[in-house]
């Protein structure tokens, strides 16, 4: 059962109301403000649409070439105590004037750099994963009539030159998230930034991960069963220029008031489905045709997510439907992997997601037969 939690969002109070408060204090002690006092700049209380620095500059309280506010003796009263109080307030504003714009913003220099899918993939291509090979099961063991039927009527065997790449995929799936590995942290931060539009790193642990569809405060706990491959599929989805817009559209639907679902957790379930399709040789024909494994797996994954998205959106699915929707999509996708990928190509081409400079890795823009997304109950029948 997939659990969806609500993100905790907090609002900070507007800054810059200090001048107004001082004015109110003076009114309480001296009565109605004088004509001279009414000419002092008052900071607006609503600063939601302006940065703190912009508010200060707009009111002449930061050096911008505009003459500073000067305090005249006796302006607020005739006593020395009154003047001393106002001078103290002016001294506080003097401290504000020395603030530079850079100090009001988080520095970008210490933020992690976004990572491209190929860079992350290269990390695993060059990493020694010998210790993981004993843990993987890249194929289904068949015997007797089942083995004979699969040999005669089943999909072709994968080409020998692709065996190493195929094995690497299963090793990535056996690789756990490592907090000491910079590449792992960058992949996680990139997924978050690409989906939320944030330019800043978020904390490794916290409720904010709910915004992108992880279930708890630690995203790594959702990777059980698919290992780091779950994050690699998500990384491809959100960094591929051809699929980023689609990923954000699906993420937006995942936050719908009634149709919400955990985006990343749903993606991890689709990774599990894609990995099983590869293990059962369902993707062999397509891998042999394109002479690659990772690209086919990525496109099959995104194509399956597209299939889920269209079904979920047009048939008003909710989280209670997730179990049988995933099951029916898995059944259809395993039987028709080429159709799933061709439908993705058609969708991206028709939606103009693909740049004129050429399609990214694994995506071609030639149109093929388009799948008709009916109710999930009809998908298996059509397959």
C-alpha positions as CSV (number, residue, x, y, z in Angstrom):
1,X,0.0,0.0,0.0
2,X,1.5,3.3,-1.0
3,X,1.2,6.0,1.6
4,X,1.0,9.7,0.7
5,X,1.9,12.3,3.3
6,X,1.4,16.0,3.3
7,X,4.3,18.3,3.0
8,X,4.9,20.7,5.9
9,X,5.1,24.2,4.5
10,X,5.8,27.2,6.7
11,X,5.5,30.8,6.0
12,X,7.9,33.4,7.5
13,X,6.6,36.7,8.7
14,X,7.3,39.8,6.5
15,X,10.4,41.6,7.5
16,X,10.9,45.3,7.6
17,X,8.0,46.4,9.8
18,X,10.4,47.8,12.4
19,X,9.9,51.4,11.3
20,X,6.1,51.1,11.6
21,X,6.4,49.6,15.1
22,X,8.6,52.5,16.2
23,X,6.1,54.9,14.8
24,X,3.3,53.3,16.7
25,X,5.3,53.5,19.9
26,X,5.8,57.2,19.4
27,X,2.1,57.7,18.7
28,X,1.2,56.0,21.9
29,X,3.6,58.2,24.0
30,X,3.1,61.6,22.2
31,X,-0.4,61.4,20.7
32,X,-1.1,61.9,17.0
33,X,1.9,62.1,14.7
34,X,3.1,65.6,13.6
35,X,3.1,66.7,9.9
36,X,6.9,66.3,9.8
37,X,6.5,62.8,11.2
38,X,4.0,61.8,8.6
39,X,6.6,62.4,5.9
40,X,8.9,59.6,7.2
41,X,9.1,56.6,4.9
42,X,7.0,53.6,6.2
43,X,7.9,50.1,5.2
44,X,4.9,48.3,3.7
45,X,3.6,45.4,5.8
46,X,3.0,43.2,2.7
47,X,6.4,42.2,1.3
48,X,5.3,38.9,-0.1
49,X,6.1,40.0,-3.7
50,X,9.4,41.8,-2.9
51,X,12.7,40.6,-1.6
52,X,13.9,42.1,1.7
53,X,16.6,44.0,-0.1
54,X,14.1,45.4,-2.7
55,X,11.8,46.7,0.2
56,X,14.7,48.4,1.9
57,X,15.9,50.0,-1.3
58,X,12.4,51.1,-2.3
59,X,12.2,53.0,1.0
60,X,15.6,54.6,0.9
61,X,17.1,52.5,3.7
62,X,19.9,51.0,1.7
63,X,22.5,52.9,-0.2
64,X,21.2,53.2,-3.8
65,X,22.3,56.7,-4.7
66,X,19.3,58.2,-2.9
67,X,20.1,60.6,0.0
68,X,19.7,59.0,3.4
69,X,17.1,59.9,6.0
70,X,18.5,62.5,8.4
71,X,17.3,62.9,12.0
72,X,16.5,66.5,12.9
73,X,16.9,67.5,16.6
74,X,13.5,67.9,18.2
75,X,11.6,66.3,15.4
76,X,9.8,63.8,17.6
77,X,9.7,65.8,20.8
78,X,11.4,68.4,22.9
79,X,13.2,66.2,25.4
80,X,16.6,64.7,25.1
81,X,15.2,61.2,25.9
82,X,13.0,61.4,22.8
83,X,15.9,62.4,20.6
84,X,18.1,59.7,22.1
85,X,15.5,57.0,21.4
86,X,15.2,58.1,17.8
87,X,19.0,58.3,17.3
88,X,19.2,54.7,18.7
89,X,16.7,53.6,16.1
90,X,18.6,55.4,13.4
91,X,21.8,53.6,14.5
92,X,20.0,50.3,14.0
93,X,19.1,51.2,10.5
94,X,22.7,52.2,9.9
95,X,23.5,48.5,10.5
96,X,21.0,47.5,7.8
97,X,22.5,49.9,5.4
98,X,25.8,48.1,5.5
99,X,24.2,44.8,4.3
100,X,25.2,43.8,0.8
101,X,22.9,42.0,-1.5
102,X,25.0,38.8,-1.4
103,X,24.5,38.5,2.3
104,X,20.7,38.3,2.0
105,X,20.9,35.2,-0.2
106,X,22.2,31.7,0.2
107,X,25.5,31.3,-1.6
108,X,25.4,29.1,-4.7
109,X,29.1,28.3,-4.4
110,X,28.6,25.6,-1.8
111,X,25.6,23.9,-3.5
112,X,26.0,20.6,-5.2
113,X,26.2,20.6,-8.9
114,X,23.4,19.0,-11.0
115,X,24.5,15.7,-12.4
116,X,23.6,14.4,-15.9
117,X,22.5,10.8,-16.4
118,X,25.5,9.9,-18.4
119,X,27.9,11.1,-15.7
120,X,26.1,9.0,-13.1
121,X,26.1,6.0,-15.5
122,X,29.8,6.4,-16.1
123,X,30.4,6.2,-12.3
124,X,28.9,2.7,-12.3
125,X,30.5,1.7,-15.6
126,X,33.9,2.3,-14.1
127,X,33.1,1.1,-10.6
128,X,34.2,-2.3,-9.4
129,X,31.0,-4.1,-8.6
130,X,32.4,-7.7,-8.5
131,X,31.2,-8.1,-5.0
132,X,27.6,-7.5,-6.2
133,X,27.5,-10.1,-8.9
134,X,26.9,-13.0,-6.5
135,X,23.8,-11.2,-5.3
136,X,22.0,-10.6,-8.6
137,X,19.6,-12.8,-10.6
138,X,19.7,-11.5,-14.1
139,X,17.5,-14.3,-15.6
140,X,14.7,-16.6,-14.7
141,X,15.6,-20.2,-14.1
142,X,13.4,-22.5,-16.3
143,X,13.4,-26.2,-16.6
144,X,11.4,-28.9,-18.4
145,X,8.5,-27.9,-20.6
146,X,8.7,-24.3,-19.5
147,X,12.3,-24.0,-20.6
148,X,11.5,-25.8,-24.0
149,X,8.5,-23.5,-24.6
150,X,10.5,-20.4,-23.8
151,X,13.3,-21.6,-26.1
152,X,10.9,-22.3,-29.1
153,X,8.2,-19.7,-28.6
154,X,9.8,-17.1,-26.3
155,X,11.8,-14.0,-27.1
156,X,15.3,-14.3,-28.6
157,X,18.3,-14.5,-26.4
158,X,20.1,-11.3,-25.8
159,X,23.2,-10.7,-27.9
160,X,26.5,-11.8,-26.3
161,X,28.0,-8.3,-26.6
162,X,25.2,-6.9,-24.5
163,X,25.5,-9.4,-21.6
164,X,28.0,-7.2,-19.6
165,X,25.8,-4.1,-19.9
166,X,22.7,-6.2,-18.9
167,X,24.6,-7.5,-15.9
168,X,25.6,-4.0,-14.9
169,X,22.0,-3.0,-14.7
170,X,21.3,-5.7,-12.2
171,X,24.4,-4.7,-10.2
172,X,23.1,-1.1,-9.9
173,X,19.8,-2.5,-8.7
174,X,21.8,-4.4,-6.0
175,X,23.7,-1.2,-5.0
176,X,22.4,0.5,-1.9
177,X,22.4,4.3,-1.4
178,X,25.6,5.4,0.2
179,X,25.7,8.7,2.1
180,X,29.5,8.8,1.8
181,X,29.3,8.7,-2.0
182,X,29.1,12.1,-3.6
183,X,27.6,10.8,-6.8
184,X,24.7,9.3,-4.9
185,X,24.0,12.5,-3.0
186,X,24.1,14.6,-6.2
187,X,21.7,12.2,-8.0
188,X,19.2,12.6,-5.1
189,X,19.6,16.4,-5.0
190,X,19.2,16.7,-8.8
191,X,15.9,14.7,-8.8
192,X,14.6,17.1,-6.1
193,X,15.8,20.3,-7.8
194,X,14.5,19.3,-11.2
195,X,11.0,18.5,-9.9
196,X,10.6,21.4,-7.5
197,X,12.6,24.1,-9.5
198,X,14.7,24.8,-6.4
199,X,18.3,26.1,-6.9
200,X,19.4,25.1,-3.5
201,X,20.2,21.8,-1.9
202,X,17.8,20.4,0.6
203,X,18.5,18.6,3.8
204,X,19.4,14.9,3.5
205,X,16.6,14.0,5.9
206,X,13.3,15.7,6.4
207,X,9.6,16.0,5.5
208,X,10.5,18.0,2.4
209,X,11.1,14.8,0.5
210,X,7.3,14.3,0.5
211,X,7.1,17.1,-2.1
212,X,8.6,14.9,-4.8
213,X,6.8,11.8,-3.7
214,X,9.0,9.9,-1.2
215,X,7.1,8.5,1.7
216,X,9.4,9.3,4.7
217,X,12.1,11.6,5.9
218,X,14.8,9.3,4.3
219,X,14.3,8.6,0.5
220,X,16.8,5.7,0.6
221,X,14.3,3.6,2.6
222,X,12.0,3.6,-0.4
223,X,14.6,2.0,-2.6
224,X,14.3,-1.4,-1.2
225,X,14.0,-4.0,-3.9
226,X,15.4,-1.9,-6.8
227,X,18.5,-0.3,-5.1
228,X,20.1,2.7,-6.8
229,X,18.5,1.8,-10.1
230,X,15.3,3.4,-8.8
231,X,17.1,6.8,-8.6
232,X,18.8,6.3,-11.9
233,X,15.5,5.8,-13.7
234,X,14.2,9.0,-12.0
235,X,17.3,10.8,-12.9
236,X,17.0,9.9,-16.6
237,X,13.3,11.0,-16.5
238,X,14.0,14.5,-15.1
239,X,17.3,15.3,-16.8
240,X,16.5,14.1,-20.3
241,X,15.4,17.3,-22.2
242,X,12.8,15.3,-24.2
243,X,11.1,13.9,-21.1
244,X,11.6,16.6,-18.4
245,X,8.3,18.4,-19.3
246,X,6.4,15.1,-19.2
247,X,8.0,14.4,-15.8
248,X,6.8,17.7,-14.4
249,X,3.3,17.2,-15.8
250,X,3.1,13.9,-14.1
251,X,4.5,15.4,-10.9
252,X,1.9,18.1,-11.0
253,X,-0.9,15.5,-11.3
254,X,0.6,13.6,-8.4
255,X,-0.1,16.6,-6.2
256,X,-3.8,16.9,-7.3
257,X,-6.2,17.3,-4.4
258,X,-8.1,14.0,-5.1
259,X,-5.8,12.2,-7.6
260,X,-2.6,12.6,-5.7
261,X,0.0,9.8,-5.5
262,X,3.7,9.7,-4.4
263,X,5.6,10.5,-7.6
264,X,9.0,8.9,-6.8
265,X,7.5,5.9,-5.0
266,X,5.3,5.2,-8.0
267,X,8.4,5.5,-10.2
268,X,10.2,3.0,-8.0
269,X,7.4,0.6,-8.5
270,X,7.8,1.0,-12.3
271,X,11.5,0.4,-12.0
272,X,10.7,-2.9,-10.3
273,X,8.4,-3.7,-13.2
274,X,11.0,-2.7,-15.8
275,X,13.7,-4.7,-14.1
276,X,11.5,-7.8,-14.0
277,X,10.7,-7.4,-17.7
278,X,14.4,-7.3,-18.4
279,X,14.9,-10.4,-16.2
280,X,12.2,-12.3,-18.1
281,X,13.8,-11.5,-21.5
282,X,10.8,-9.3,-22.5
283,X,13.2,-6.5,-23.6
284,X,15.7,-8.7,-25.4
285,X,14.3,-8.1,-28.9
286,X,14.4,-4.3,-28.5
287,X,17.8,-4.4,-26.8
288,X,19.2,-6.5,-29.7
289,X,17.6,-4.2,-32.3
290,X,19.1,-1.0,-30.7
291,X,22.3,-2.7,-29.5
292,X,21.9,-1.3,-26.0
293,X,20.3,-2.2,-22.7
294,X,20.3,0.9,-20.5
295,X,18.7,3.1,-23.2
296,X,15.9,0.6,-23.8
297,X,15.3,0.1,-20.1
298,X,15.0,3.9,-19.6
299,X,12.6,4.4,-22.4
300,X,10.5,1.4,-21.4
301,X,10.4,2.9,-17.9
302,X,9.3,6.3,-19.1
303,X,6.8,4.7,-21.5
304,X,5.2,2.8,-18.7
305,X,5.0,5.9,-16.6
306,X,3.4,7.7,-19.5
307,X,0.9,4.9,-19.8
308,X,0.1,5.2,-16.1
309,X,-0.2,8.9,-16.3
310,X,-2.7,9.0,-19.2
311,X,-4.8,6.2,-17.5
312,X,-4.6,8.0,-14.1
313,X,-5.6,11.4,-15.6
314,X,-8.3,10.4,-18.0
315,X,-10.0,7.8,-15.8
316,X,-9.9,9.8,-12.6
317,X,-7.8,7.3,-10.7
318,X,-7.0,7.7,-7.1
319,X,-4.4,6.1,-4.8
320,X,-6.8,3.3,-3.9
321,X,-6.6,2.2,-7.6
322,X,-2.8,2.0,-7.6
323,X,-2.5,-1.7,-7.1
324,X,-4.6,-3.0,-9.9
325,X,-3.5,-0.1,-12.3
326,X,0.2,-1.1,-11.8
327,X,-0.7,-4.8,-12.2
328,X,-2.5,-4.3,-15.5
329,X,0.1,-1.9,-16.9
330,X,2.8,-4.5,-16.1
331,X,0.9,-7.2,-17.9
332,X,0.4,-5.1,-21.0
333,X,3.9,-3.6,-21.0
334,X,5.6,-7.0,-20.7
335,X,3.6,-8.3,-23.7
336,X,4.1,-5.2,-25.8
337,X,7.4,-3.5,-24.9
338,X,7.9,-2.2,-28.4
339,X,4.4,-0.7,-28.4
340,X,5.1,1.0,-25.1
341,X,8.3,2.6,-26.4
342,X,6.7,3.6,-29.7
343,X,3.8,5.3,-28.0
344,X,6.3,7.3,-25.9
345,X,8.1,8.4,-29.1
346,X,4.8,9.4,-30.7
347,X,3.6,11.3,-27.5
348,X,6.9,13.3,-27.3
349,X,6.8,14.1,-31.0
350,X,3.2,15.3,-31.0
351,X,3.7,17.3,-27.8
352,X,6.8,19.0,-29.3
353,X,8.9,17.8,-26.4
354,X,11.8,16.8,-28.7
355,X,14.2,19.6,-29.8
356,X,14.8,20.3,-33.4
357,X,18.5,19.5,-32.9
358,X,17.7,15.8,-32.6
359,X,16.2,13.5,-30.1
360,X,18.1,12.6,-26.9
361,X,19.5,9.2,-26.2
362,X,17.1,6.4,-26.7
363,X,14.3,8.5,-28.2
364,X,13.4,8.5,-31.8
365,X,10.7,10.7,-33.3
366,X,9.3,8.4,-36.1
367,X,5.6,7.8,-35.5
368,X,4.3,4.3,-35.0
369,X,0.9,2.8,-34.0
370,X,-0.4,4.7,-31.1
371,X,-1.8,2.8,-28.1
372,X,-5.3,3.5,-27.2
373,X,-5.5,4.0,-23.4
374,X,-8.8,2.6,-22.3
375,X,-9.8,1.6,-18.9
376,X,-7.2,-0.6,-17.2
377,X,-9.6,-3.4,-17.2
378,X,-9.5,-3.3,-21.0
379,X,-5.7,-3.1,-21.3
380,X,-5.0,-6.8,-20.8
381,X,-7.8,-7.7,-23.2
382,X,-6.3,-5.6,-26.0
383,X,-2.8,-6.9,-25.3
